[in-house]
C-alpha cells in the first residue's frame, strides 16, 4: 500500500481483504500467530501485507476462481480493487482455521 497523501500516515492492524470471483465474495480471516504493530508510511512510501492462500487442487473441495482482490486499509472505509493473477483458491469460508488468511500491515 502506497501513501499518496502529503503527510505521513500510521497504520496498525490488518487490512480487510475480500477475494471475489464466480459470483462469490470471501472475506479473509486474520493471521493470529503474528501480532500487528504500528507502521508509519511517509508520503510516497509504502508498506505491505501478506495473503497466504491454499491453492485448489482437483478433488480437494470447492474451487473459488478469484478474479479480484478488494483491499481496505486498517481503520479505513475506502477500498482498492486489484486483479488476482494466481491460481484458483480452495474455498474454506466455513473453516475454523482456514489455510487462506491475511497478515498484518508491515508484516513479513
BAVO-293708 format. One record per residue: residue in three letters; x, y, z of N, C-alpha, C in turn. Coordinates in Angstrom, 1 decimal. Atoms other than C-alpha are relative to their C-alpha. Example, Ala and Ser with C-alpha at 12.3 -4.5 7.8 and 13.67 -1.06 7.14 Angstrom:
2
- ALA, 0.9, -1.2, 0.0, 12.3, -4.5, 7.8, 0.9, 1.2, 0.0
- SER, -0.9, -1.1, 0.0, 13.7, -1.1, 7.1, -0.8, 1.1, 0.8
This chain:
108
- UNK, 0.8, -1.2, 0.0, 0.0, 0.0, 0.0, 0.9, 1.2, 0.0
- UNK, -0.8, -1.2, 0.1, 1.4, 3.4, -1.0, -0.7, 1.2, 0.5
- UNK, 0.5, -1.3, -0.6, 0.9, 6.7, 0.8, 0.0, 1.0, -1.1
- UNK, 0.0, -1.0, 1.1, -0.2, 9.1, -2.0, -0.4, 1.4, 0.6
- UNK, 0.3, -1.3, -0.7, -1.0, 11.9, 0.6, 1.2, 0.8, 0.2
- UNK, -1.1, -1.0, -0.3, 1.1, 14.9, 1.6, 0.6, -0.1, 1.3
- UNK, -0.5, 0.2, -1.4, 1.6, 13.8, 5.2, 0.2, -1.5, 0.3
- UNK, -0.2, 1.4, -0.4, 2.8, 10.6, 6.9, -1.3, -0.5, 0.5
- UNK, 1.1, 0.7, -0.6, 0.2, 8.1, 7.9, 0.4, -1.2, 0.8
- UNK, -0.4, 1.1, -0.8, 0.3, 5.5, 10.6, -1.2, -1.0, -0.1
- UNK, 1.0, 1.1, 0.0, -1.5, 2.1, 10.3, 0.4, -1.0, 1.0
- UNK, -0.2, 1.1, -1.0, -1.9, -0.6, 12.9, -1.1, -1.0, -0.2
- UNK, 1.1, 1.0, 0.1, -3.7, -3.8, 12.3, 0.1, -0.8, -1.3
- UNK, 0.1, 0.8, 1.1, -4.9, -5.9, 9.5, -0.9, 0.7, -1.1
- UNK, 0.9, -0.6, 1.1, -6.3, -4.8, 6.1, -1.2, -1.0, -0.1
- UNK, 1.1, 0.9, 0.4, -9.7, -6.1, 5.1, 0.3, -0.5, -1.4
- UNK, -0.2, 0.6, 1.3, -9.3, -8.5, 2.2, -1.1, -0.9, -0.4
- UNK, 1.1, 0.8, 0.6, -12.1, -9.9, 0.1, 0.5, -0.6, -1.3
- UNK, -0.3, 0.7, 1.2, -11.4, -12.5, -2.6, -1.4, -0.1, -0.8
- UNK, 1.3, 0.0, 0.8, -14.1, -12.1, -5.4, 0.2, -0.7, -1.3
- UNK, 0.0, 0.7, 1.3, -14.9, -14.4, -8.2, -1.1, -1.0, 0.0
- UNK, 1.0, 1.0, 0.2, -17.5, -16.7, -9.6, -1.3, 0.3, 0.7
- UNK, 1.2, -0.4, -0.7, -20.3, -14.7, -8.0, 0.0, -0.1, 1.5
- UNK, -0.2, 0.2, -1.5, -18.9, -15.2, -4.5, 1.1, 1.0, 0.5
- UNK, -0.9, -0.8, -0.7, -17.1, -12.9, -2.1, 0.4, -0.7, 1.3
- UNK, -0.5, 0.7, -1.3, -14.9, -14.4, 0.7, 0.9, 1.0, 0.7
- UNK, -0.8, -0.9, -0.9, -13.7, -12.1, 3.5, 1.0, -0.8, 0.8
- UNK, -1.0, 0.9, -0.6, -10.4, -13.5, 4.7, 0.1, 0.2, 1.5
- UNK, -0.3, -0.1, -1.4, -9.6, -14.3, 8.3, 1.4, 0.6, 0.2
- UNK, -1.3, -0.6, -0.4, -6.6, -12.7, 10.1, 0.9, -1.1, 0.5
- UNK, -1.1, 0.9, -0.5, -3.3, -14.4, 10.8, 0.2, 0.3, 1.4
- UNK, -0.1, -0.3, -1.5, -3.5, -14.6, 14.6, 1.4, -0.3, 0.6
- UNK, -1.3, 0.4, -0.5, 0.0, -16.0, 15.0, 1.0, 1.1, -0.1
- UNK, -0.9, -1.2, 0.1, 1.6, -12.6, 14.1, -0.8, 1.2, 0.6
- UNK, 0.6, -1.1, -0.6, 0.8, -9.6, 16.2, 0.3, 1.3, -0.8
- UNK, -0.2, -1.2, 0.8, 0.2, -6.3, 14.4, 0.8, 1.0, 0.8
- UNK, -0.7, -1.1, -0.6, 2.4, -3.3, 15.1, -0.2, 1.3, -0.8
- UNK, 0.2, -1.3, 0.7, 2.2, 0.4, 14.2, 1.0, 0.2, -1.1
- UNK, -0.9, -0.2, 1.1, 3.7, 1.2, 10.8, -0.3, 1.4, -0.5
- UNK, 0.1, -1.3, 0.6, 4.3, 4.8, 9.7, 0.6, 0.1, -1.4
- UNK, -0.4, 0.0, 1.4, 4.4, 5.4, 6.0, 0.1, 1.5, -0.4
- UNK, -0.2, -1.4, 0.4, 5.9, 8.7, 4.7, -0.6, 0.2, -1.4
- UNK, 0.5, -0.2, 1.4, 4.5, 10.4, 1.6, 0.8, -0.6, -1.1
- UNK, -0.7, 0.7, 1.0, 5.4, 8.4, -1.4, 0.5, -1.4, 0.4
- UNK, -0.5, 1.2, -0.5, 6.4, 5.5, 0.8, -1.1, -1.1, -0.1
- UNK, 1.0, 1.1, 0.1, 4.7, 2.1, 1.0, 0.3, -1.0, 1.1
- UNK, -0.1, 1.2, -0.9, 4.1, -0.9, 3.3, -0.7, -1.1, -0.7
- UNK, 0.6, 1.2, 0.6, 2.9, -4.4, 2.6, -0.7, -0.8, 1.0
- UNK, 0.5, 1.1, -0.9, 1.0, -7.3, 4.0, 0.0, -1.3, -0.8
- UNK, 0.0, 1.3, 0.7, 0.8, -11.0, 3.1, -1.3, -0.6, 0.0
- UNK, 1.1, 0.9, 0.1, -2.0, -13.0, 1.8, 0.6, -1.4, -0.2
- UNK, -0.3, 1.4, 0.1, -1.4, -16.7, 2.4, -1.2, -0.7, -0.5
- UNK, 1.2, 0.7, 0.5, -3.6, -18.9, 0.3, 0.3, -1.5, -0.3
- UNK, -0.1, 1.4, 0.2, -4.3, -22.6, -0.1, -0.6, -0.2, -1.4
- UNK, 0.5, 0.2, 1.4, -4.5, -23.4, -3.9, -1.0, -1.2, -0.1
- UNK, 0.9, 1.1, 0.3, -7.3, -25.5, -5.2, 0.7, -1.1, -0.8
- UNK, -0.4, 1.2, 0.8, -6.5, -29.0, -6.5, -1.2, -0.8, -0.2
- UNK, 1.2, 0.8, 0.3, -9.0, -31.2, -8.2, -0.2, -1.1, 1.1
- UNK, 0.4, 1.0, -1.0, -10.9, -33.3, -5.7, 0.2, 0.5, 1.5
- UNK, -0.3, -0.5, -1.3, -9.8, -31.1, -2.7, -1.2, 0.7, 0.7
- UNK, 1.2, -0.8, -0.6, -13.2, -29.3, -2.2, -0.5, 0.9, -1.0
- UNK, 0.6, -1.0, 0.9, -14.9, -26.3, -3.6, 1.0, 1.0, -0.5
- UNK, -1.0, -1.0, 0.6, -12.9, -24.0, -6.0, -0.6, 1.4, 0.0
- UNK, 0.3, -1.5, 0.2, -13.0, -20.2, -5.9, 0.9, 0.5, -1.0
- UNK, -0.8, -0.6, 1.1, -11.8, -18.8, -9.2, 0.0, 1.5, 0.2
- UNK, -0.1, -1.4, -0.4, -10.7, -15.5, -7.8, 0.4, 0.9, -1.2
- UNK, -0.3, -0.9, 1.1, -10.7, -12.6, -10.3, 0.5, 1.3, 0.6
- UNK, -0.3, -1.3, -0.5, -10.4, -9.6, -8.0, 0.3, -0.1, 1.5
- UNK, -0.2, -0.1, -1.4, -9.0, -8.8, -4.5, -0.4, 1.4, 0.4
- UNK, 0.4, -1.3, -0.5, -10.6, -5.9, -2.6, 0.7, 0.2, 1.3
- UNK, -0.8, -0.2, -1.2, -8.3, -4.4, 0.0, -0.5, 1.3, 0.6
- UNK, 0.4, -1.2, -0.8, -9.4, -1.9, 2.7, 1.1, 0.1, 1.1
- UNK, -1.0, -0.2, -1.0, -6.5, -0.5, 4.8, -0.7, 0.0, 1.4
- UNK, 0.5, 0.0, -1.3, -6.9, -0.8, 8.6, -0.6, 1.4, 0.4
- UNK, 0.7, -1.2, -0.5, -9.4, 1.7, 10.1, -0.4, 1.0, -1.1
- UNK, 0.5, -0.8, 1.1, -10.5, 2.9, 6.7, -1.2, -0.6, -0.6
- UNK, 1.2, 0.5, 0.6, -13.6, 2.6, 4.6, 0.1, 0.0, -1.5
- UNK, -0.2, 0.0, 1.5, -12.2, 3.2, 1.1, 0.8, -1.2, -0.4
- UNK, -0.7, 1.2, 0.5, -11.1, 0.1, -0.8, 0.6, 0.2, -1.3
- UNK, -0.7, 0.0, 1.4, -8.9, -0.6, -3.8, -0.2, -1.4, -0.5
- UNK, 0.2, 1.3, 0.7, -9.5, -3.4, -6.3, 1.3, -0.3, -0.8
- UNK, -1.2, 0.4, 0.7, -6.6, -5.4, -7.6, -0.3, -1.3, -0.7
- UNK, 0.2, 1.3, 0.7, -6.6, -8.2, -10.2, 0.8, -1.1, 0.7
- UNK, -0.6, 1.2, -0.6, -5.8, -11.7, -8.9, 0.6, -0.8, -1.2
- UNK, -0.7, 0.7, 1.1, -3.2, -13.3, -11.2, 0.5, -1.3, 0.4
- UNK, -0.5, 1.3, -0.5, -2.8, -16.5, -9.4, -1.0, -1.1, -0.2
- UNK, 0.9, 1.1, 0.3, -4.4, -19.9, -9.5, -1.2, 0.0, 0.9
- UNK, 1.1, 0.0, -0.9, -7.8, -20.7, -8.0, 0.3, -0.4, 1.4
- UNK, -0.2, 0.2, -1.4, -8.1, -21.0, -4.3, -1.0, -1.0, 0.5
- UNK, 0.9, 1.0, -0.6, -9.6, -23.8, -2.2, -0.9, 0.8, 1.0
- UNK, 1.0, -0.8, -0.8, -12.8, -22.2, -0.7, -0.1, -0.6, 1.4
- UNK, 0.1, 0.5, -1.4, -12.7, -22.6, 3.1, -0.7, 1.1, 0.9
- UNK, 0.6, -1.1, -0.7, -15.1, -19.8, 4.1, -0.7, -0.5, 1.3
- UNK, 0.7, 0.5, -1.2, -16.7, -22.0, 6.8, 1.0, -0.7, 1.0
- UNK, -1.0, 0.7, -0.9, -13.4, -23.4, 8.3, 0.3, 0.8, 1.2
- UNK, -0.4, -0.6, -1.2, -12.4, -22.7, 11.8, 1.4, 0.6, -0.1
- UNK, -1.4, -0.4, 0.2, -8.7, -22.4, 10.8, 0.3, -0.1, -1.5
- UNK, -0.2, 0.2, 1.4, -8.6, -21.8, 7.1, 1.5, 0.2, -0.4
- UNK, -1.3, -0.1, 0.5, -5.4, -22.1, 5.1, 0.3, 1.2, -0.8
- UNK, -0.1, -1.3, 0.7, -6.1, -18.8, 3.4, -0.3, 1.1, 0.9
- UNK, 0.2, -1.1, -1.0, -5.7, -15.7, 5.5, 0.9, 1.2, -0.3
- UNK, -0.8, -1.2, 0.2, -4.2, -12.2, 5.7, 0.8, 0.4, 1.2
- UNK, -0.9, -0.5, -1.1, -1.3, -10.9, 7.8, -0.2, 1.5, 0.2
- UNK, 0.1, -1.4, -0.3, -0.9, -7.5, 9.4, 0.8, 0.8, -0.9
- UNK, -0.8, -0.9, 0.8, 0.4, -4.5, 7.6, 1.4, 0.1, 0.6
- UNK, -1.3, -0.1, -0.5, 4.1, -4.2, 7.8, 0.6, -1.4, 0.4
- UNK, -0.4, 1.4, -0.4, 4.3, -8.0, 8.4, 0.9, -0.6, -1.0
- UNK, -0.9, 0.8, 0.9, 6.7, -10.4, 6.8, -0.6, -1.2, -0.5
